[in-house]
Amino acid sequence: FTKAELAKRDSFKGDPVASKEPPVKLTGMALKCWNELVVSLDRAGVLAQTDTMSLLAVCESFAEGQRAYRAMQKRIPEEQRAQFFSQWLKALECFRKFAVEHGLTPSSRTRVQA
């Protein structure tokens, strides 16, 4: 972090996350996503307690996207593949929006103010 980024992070006035534990019992890819995002967002100083529900939703969406992606790799009828592809794209879009909103992409990091 630069000095300016640290100053922004240190001046964050939001509600800090009381616990970095997931609010419900997440498993598999959703739990892995939660654990990785919480660390990154906390380090950046942009994670607040009010983010819990959106973080939960994006982790569940990420896991659903991973399941859809794996299903597409199997030998299945083309119409099923199209359905899984649609689910995968929706999950990617959900994650992309969350990532941009929380400064997790290179271009969005310059716009996020903690």
N, C-alpha and C positions, 0 to 999 in steps of 0.2 A: 504494500500500500504506500501511496505517496503521503506526505504530511497533510495535504489538503483532504485526501480520502479518510485519513485517520481522524482528522478534526471533525469531518462530517459524521463519521461513525460514532465518535465520542459524544457528539451533541444530539444524538438521536433521542427524541422525547417520547417515543411510542412505548407501549406496554411490552417489556421484554417477555420472552416466552418463559413461563413459569417452569415448564418441564420440556425436555427435548424428546420425551417418550411420546409415541403416537397415542392419540386420544382413544383409539379402539385397537383391538388386536388385529394388526396387519400381518400378513404373511407373504412369503415369497418375494416376487419382484416389487410389490407395493411397499413392503417393509424396507427392502434395499433402497428403493427410491427415496423413501422418507428419511432414512438415516443419512444418505448422501446429501440430500437437499438441506436438511436441517443444519448440518455442519457448514456447508457453503454459505447459506443465508445468514447464519449466526455470525460467522467470521466477517461477512460483509456489513454486518450491523443493520440489516434491513428486515429482520424477522421479528415480528411482534405477535403477541398472544392472539390478536384478532386475525392473524393469517392461518390459524389452525385449520379451519374448514376448507379454505382454498388449497392449502397444502395437502390435506387429506384427499380432496377430490382429484388433484393432479396426480397423486401417487396411485390412486385406484385406476385412473384413466391410463396412466403409464403401464400398469400391469395388464390392463385389458388390451392395450395396444400390443404388448409383447405376446400375449396369448393369440391374438389375431394374426400376428406376423408368423408365429410358429405354425399355426393352422394352415396358412397359405403355402407353406413349404411342403405340405403333404400332398399326396395324390388324391385330389378331390375334384368333383364336377366344377366346371368353370363358373356356374352361377353361385356356388358356395364360395369359391375363391373371390368372386366379385364382392360378396357380402363381407367377407373377412377383410378385404382390401379397404372397403369403405369404413369399417370399424377402425382399422389401423390408421387411416388418414385422419379420422376424427380425433383419435387419441393423440396423434402428432400435433394437430392444431391446438388442442387443449394445452399440451405441454409447452408448445411454442409461445402461446399467449402468456402463460404463467411465467415462463423464462424471461420474456421481454419485460413484463410487469415488475419482476423482482431483480432485474439487472443481471441475469445469468447469461446473456449473450454479449459478445464483444461490443457491438454497437449500442446496445441498451445500457451497458455499464456507464457510459458517458452521460446518460440522461437521468439515471436514478439518483435521487438525493435522499440519503438516510436521515 
